Amino acid sequence: MPPVMRATLALLAAFAFLVLPAKAEIAPREGWVVMATGHGFAELVERVKKAVAAEKMGLVTQASASDGAAMQGFTIPGNRVLGVYRNDYARRMLAASLAAGIEAPIRFYVTENDDGSATLSWKTPGHVFAPYMDEGGAALKELAEELDAVFTRIGERAATAE
């Protein structure tokens, strides 16, 4: 790559970081629950993990853009996705709709706010499974309603002050 092109790309990359929005909080949207908390990012992540266990669900996956950025020498606000599910729910989901399996595990999203607090967000299971309801019928609807209640309990347990 010619030096001029490298310099131009470096300048564009630097400029992109300057124009990123300073505030990156999750806005409420259809099918989501968004809970502002007074907990810090790391504390809220741990509270979600404990709440998942307390509801006898499994923490199936985790991903963190902020951890990945840190490994490359960048600092961005805390960001972690926690995939939560349980095998008995998976079996019921798949019996109702094989296609709905792409949606498991269902995820919680913990994001760090500018003031040091963290927000807990998730798409409700009813919203996640909505595209599969014609195929999954009453069995999938019942499962989604059960999971809506489980996810609400996890969210409330994690987000509320103790």
Backbone hydrogen bonds in HBPLUS format (Angstrom, degrees):
<---DONOR---> <-ACCEPTOR-->    atom                        ^
c    i                          cat <-CA-CA->   ^        H-A-AA   ^      H-
h    n   atom  resd res      DA  || num        DHA   H-A  angle D-A-AA Bond
n    s   type  num  typ     dist DA aas  dist angle  dist       angle   num
A0005-MET N   A0002-PRO O   3.05 MM   3  5.38 118.6  2.44 106.1 120.4     1
A0006-ARG N   A0002-PRO O   3.05 MM   4  6.40 159.2  2.09 155.4 162.0     2
A0007-ALA N   A0003-PRO O   2.93 MM   4  6.11 162.4  1.96 150.4 154.9     3
A0008-THR N   A0004-VAL O   2.94 MM   4  6.13 155.0  2.00 145.0 152.2     4
A0009-LEU N   A0005-MET O   2.90 MM   4  6.13 163.5  1.93 153.1 157.0     5
A0010-ALA N   A0006-ARG O   2.92 MM   4  6.12 157.2  1.97 148.9 155.5     6
A0011-LEU N   A0007-ALA O   2.94 MM   4  6.13 157.2  1.99 146.4 152.5     7
A0012-LEU N   A0008-THR O   2.91 MM   4  6.17 158.4  1.95 150.6 156.6     8
A0013-ALA N   A0009-LEU O   2.90 MM   4  6.09 156.8  1.95 148.0 154.3     9
A0014-ALA N   A0010-ALA O   2.97 MM   4  6.19 160.4  2.01 148.7 153.7    10
A0015-PHE N   A0011-LEU O   2.91 MM   4  6.10 158.1  1.96 148.1 154.5    11
A0016-ALA N   A0012-LEU O   2.92 MM   4  6.12 149.4  2.01 145.5 153.5    12
A0017-PHE N   A0013-ALA O   3.35 MM   4  6.71 151.2  2.44 146.1 151.4    13
A0018-LEU N   A0014-ALA O   3.33 MM   4  6.67 143.7  2.47 140.1 149.9    14
A0018-LEU N   A0015-PHE O   3.01 MM   3  5.04 122.6  2.35  96.0 111.3    15
A0019-VAL N   A0015-PHE O   3.11 MM   4  6.43 140.2  2.27 149.7 160.1    16
A0032-TRP N   A0029-ARG O   3.14 MM   3  5.66 160.0  2.18 139.1 138.7    17
A0124-THR N   A0031-GLY O   2.87 MM  93  5.88 164.5  1.90 163.6 168.1    18
A0033-VAL N   A0122-TRP O   2.82 MM  89  5.49 154.2  1.88 158.6 167.3    19
A0122-TRP N   A0033-VAL O   3.01 MM  89  5.49 143.7  2.14 148.0 156.9    20
A0035-MET N   A0120-LEU O   2.75 MM  85  5.15 171.1  1.76 159.6 162.5    21
A0120-LEU N   A0035-MET O   2.93 MM  85  5.15 168.4  1.94 147.4 148.2    22
A0037-THR N   A0118-ALA O   3.13 MM  81  5.82 137.8  2.32 150.8 160.0    23
A0118-ALA N   A0039-HIS O   2.79 MM  79  5.88 118.5  2.17 167.8 173.8    24
A0044-LEU N   A0040-GLY O   2.89 MM   4  6.06 158.3  1.93 154.2 160.5    25
A0045-VAL N   A0041-PHE O   2.99 MM   4  6.29 159.7  2.03 157.3 162.9    26
A0046-GLU N   A0042-ALA O   3.14 MM   4  6.40 163.9  2.17 147.9 151.5    27
A0047-ARG N   A0043-GLU O   2.89 MM   4  6.14 151.9  1.97 147.8 156.6    28
A0048-VAL N   A0044-LEU O   2.88 MM   4  6.09 154.0  1.95 152.3 158.1    29
A0049-LYS N   A0045-VAL O   3.09 MM   4  6.41 162.4  2.13 150.0 154.4    30
A0050-LYS N   A0046-GLU O   3.00 MM   4  6.27 159.5  2.04 149.0 154.2    31
A0051-ALA N   A0047-ARG O   2.88 MM   4  6.04 156.0  1.94 145.6 152.7    32
A0052-VAL N   A0048-VAL O   2.84 MM   4  6.04 154.9  1.91 155.0 161.5    33
A0053-ALA N   A0049-LYS O   3.14 MM   4  6.40 161.9  2.17 146.3 150.4    34
A0054-ALA N   A0050-LYS O   2.87 MM   4  6.09 154.6  1.94 146.5 154.3    35
A0055-GLU N   A0051-ALA O   3.05 MM   4  6.22 139.5  2.22 141.7 150.7    36
A0057-MET N   A0052-VAL O   3.01 MM   5  5.34 169.6  2.02 156.3 154.1    37
A0056-LYS N   A0053-ALA O   2.91 MM   3  4.91 156.7  1.97 108.2 112.2    38
A0058-GLY N   A0085-TYR O   2.75 MM  27  5.30 151.2  1.83 147.8 157.8    39
A0085-TYR N   A0058-GLY O   3.03 MM  27  5.30 155.7  2.09 144.3 151.9    40
A0060-VAL N   A0083-GLY O   2.73 MM  23  5.32 143.9  1.86 148.1 156.9    41
A0061-THR N   A0083-GLY O   3.34 MM  22  4.64 159.3  2.39 118.7 121.4    42
A0083-GLY N   A0061-THR O   2.86 MM  22  4.64 155.3  1.92 122.7 130.6    43
A0063-ALA N   A0081-VAL O   2.98 MM  18  5.21 143.7  2.12 144.5 151.8    44
A0081-VAL N   A0063-ALA O   2.80 MM  18  5.21 163.4  1.83 157.0 162.8    45
A0068-GLY N   A0064-SER O   3.10 MM   4  6.35 161.9  2.14 145.1 150.2    46
A0069-ALA N   A0065-ALA O   2.83 MM   4  6.03 156.4  1.89 147.6 154.4    47
A0070-ALA N   A0066-SER O   2.96 MM   4  6.09 157.0  2.02 141.9 148.1    48
A0071-MET N   A0067-ASP O   3.07 MM   4  6.37 149.3  2.17 146.3 153.8    49
A0072-GLN N   A0069-ALA O   2.93 MM   3  5.18 144.3  2.06 103.9 115.2    50
A0074-PHE N   A0069-ALA O   2.88 MM   5  4.98 165.6  1.91 138.7 134.0    51
A0073-GLY N   A0070-ALA O   3.00 MM   3  4.93 164.9  2.03 106.2 109.3    52
A0112-GLU N   A0078-GLY O   2.82 MM  34  4.75 152.9  1.89 146.6 140.5    53
A0080-ARG N   A0110-VAL O   2.91 MM  30  5.23 157.6  1.96 152.8 157.9    54
A0110-VAL N   A0080-ARG O   2.83 MM  30  5.23 170.2  1.84 163.8 165.0    55
A0082-LEU N   A0108-PHE O   2.86 MM  26  5.13 163.6  1.89 145.7 151.3    56
A0108-PHE N   A0082-LEU O   2.86 MM  26  5.13 159.4  1.90 143.3 148.5    57
A0084-VAL N   A0106-ILE O   2.76 MM  22  5.47 176.3  1.76 156.6 157.7    58
A0106-ILE N   A0084-VAL O   3.21 MM  22  5.47 137.9  2.40 151.2 142.5    59
A0089-TYR N   A0086-ARG O   3.08 MM   3  5.51 123.1  2.41 109.6 123.2    60
A0090-ALA N   A0086-ARG O   3.01 MM   4  6.31 153.0  2.08 148.6 157.2    61
A0091-ARG N   A0087-ASN O   2.90 MM   4  6.18 159.8  1.94 157.3 160.7    62
A0092-ARG N   A0088-ASP O   3.22 MM   4  6.39 161.4  2.25 141.1 145.8    63
A0093-MET N   A0089-TYR O   2.85 MM   4  6.02 160.6  1.89 152.6 158.5    64
A0094-LEU N   A0090-ALA O   2.92 MM   4  6.09 169.7  1.93 155.5 157.5    65
A0095-ALA N   A0091-ARG O   2.99 MM   4  6.13 150.3  2.08 143.8 152.0    66
A0096-ALA N   A0092-ARG O   3.10 MM   4  6.30 144.4  2.23 142.1 151.0    67
A0096-ALA N   A0093-MET O   3.11 MM   3  5.21 124.3  2.44  96.5 110.5    68
A0097-SER N   A0093-MET O   2.78 MM   4  6.00 160.3  1.82 156.3 162.7    69
A0100-ALA N   A0097-SER O   3.16 MM   3  5.34 131.6  2.40  99.6 111.7    70
A0101-GLY N   A0098-LEU O   3.12 MM   3  5.61 156.3  2.17 111.6 118.8    71
A0102-ILE N   A0099-ALA O   3.31 MM   3  6.25 171.5  2.32 124.9 125.8    72
A0103-GLU N   A0100-ALA O   2.93 MM   3  5.69 162.5  1.96 124.5 129.8    73
A0104-ALA N   A0101-GLY O   3.22 MM   3  5.55 166.1  2.24 112.2 116.3    74
A0109-TYR N   A0121-SER O   2.74 MM  12  5.02 152.3  1.82 155.0 156.6    75
A0121-SER N   A0109-TYR O   2.88 MM  12  5.02 153.2  1.95 142.3 150.9    76
A0111-THR N   A0119-THR O   3.00 MM   8  5.29 159.6  2.04 148.3 154.9    77
A0119-THR N   A0111-THR O   2.83 MM   8  5.29 157.1  1.88 152.7 160.4    78
A0113-ASN N   A0117-SER O   2.74 MM   4  5.37 174.7  1.75 158.6 156.8    79
A0116-GLY N   A0113-ASN O   3.05 MM   3  5.46 165.0  2.07 118.7 121.2    80
A0127-HIS N   A0124-THR O   2.92 MM   3  5.18 123.9  2.24 105.0 119.5    81
A0128-VAL N   A0124-THR O   2.89 MM   4  6.23 161.6  1.93 157.4 163.4    82
A0129-PHE N   A0125-PRO O   2.87 MM   4  5.99 161.8  1.91 154.6 158.0    83
A0130-ALA N   A0127-HIS O   3.29 MM   3  5.11 150.1  2.39  95.9 104.6    84
A0132-TYR N   A0129-PHE O   2.94 MM   3  5.54 158.0  1.99 123.8 131.0    85
A0133-MET N   A0130-ALA O   3.26 MM   3  5.37 174.3  2.27 114.4 115.9    86
A0136-GLY N   A0132-TYR O   2.75 MM   4  5.86 164.3  1.77 158.7 164.2    87
A0137-GLY N   A0133-MET O   2.78 MM   4  5.33 146.2  1.89 140.4 144.8    88
A0140-LEU N   A0136-GLY O   3.32 MM   4  4.88 161.7  2.35 116.2 117.5    89
A0141-LYS N   A0137-GLY O   3.06 MM   4  6.32 160.7  2.10 153.6 159.8    90
A0142-GLU N   A0138-ALA O   2.90 MM   4  6.02 162.6  1.93 149.6 153.6    91
A0143-LEU N   A0139-ALA O   3.07 MM   4  6.25 159.1  2.12 142.3 148.2    92
A0144-ALA N   A0140-LEU O   2.87 MM   4  6.06 163.9  1.90 151.8 156.0    93
A0145-GLU N   A0141-LYS O   2.99 MM   4  6.23 157.0  2.04 149.2 155.2    94
A0146-GLU N   A0142-GLU O   3.00 MM   4  6.28 158.6  2.05 149.8 155.4    95
A0147-LEU N   A0143-LEU O   2.89 MM   4  6.15 165.1  1.91 155.6 159.9    96
A0148-ASP N   A0144-ALA O   2.77 MM   4  5.97 147.2  1.88 145.9 155.5    97
A0149-ALA N   A0145-GLU O   3.24 MM   4  6.51 156.4  2.30 144.4 148.7    98
A0150-VAL N   A0146-GLU O   3.04 MM   4  6.41 156.5  2.10 147.4 154.5    99
A0151-PHE N   A0147-LEU O   2.82 MM   4  5.95 172.1  1.83 157.7 159.3   100
A0152-THR N   A0148-ASP O   2.97 MM   4  6.09 150.3  2.06 141.8 150.3   101
A0153-ARG N   A0149-ALA O   2.99 MM   4  6.24 158.2  2.04 147.2 152.6   102
A0154-ILE N   A0150-VAL O   2.96 MM   4  6.26 158.8  2.01 151.5 157.5   103
A0155-GLY N   A0151-PHE O   2.89 MM   4  6.04 168.3  1.90 148.9 152.4   104
A0156-GLU N   A0152-THR O   2.85 MM   4  6.03 168.2  1.87 154.5 157.7   105
A0157-ARG N   A0153-ARG O   2.92 MM   4  5.95 162.2  1.95 146.9 152.3   106
A0158-ALA N   A0154-ILE O   2.91 MM   4  6.06 159.6  1.95 152.8 158.5   107
A0159-ALA N   A0155-GLY O   2.87 MM   4  5.90 159.4  1.92 151.8 157.6   108
A0160-THR N   A0156-GLU O   3.05 MM   4  5.78 157.7  2.10 146.3 149.9   109
